[in-house]
Amino acid sequence: MNDPFRIMNTILYCRRWQETVTFYREALGLPVTFQNEWFVELAVNVHARLSVANEQRATVKSAGGQGLTITFQVDKADDAWQRLQLKGIPLGKIKDHPWGGRSFFLHDPEGNRIEVWSV
């Protein structure tokens, strides 16, 4: 199959720009692939990027964490939960799902909801 879409990038427009960049870079450990004074692109994996833009320099404004959930699949949700808890990040409880997965939720400094899950 020849997919016309190669790389997926989600851009978060933020009021709390620097705190949000620091959260994804340091707390979640996503490596920076590009940055300038108002925009940072982070690698999620080989094909996915997450970017954080300062709303003061962008034409799009922050949604204030409303209407968005960013999901990350990991090998073991329990291990990810423990690693993040050791960093002092407020986390929801791990829950089992009828489809066999386990997940938990947290929020970035901008208020965006993040789900971490595994099967």
Disulfide bonds with the S-S distance in Angstrom:
none
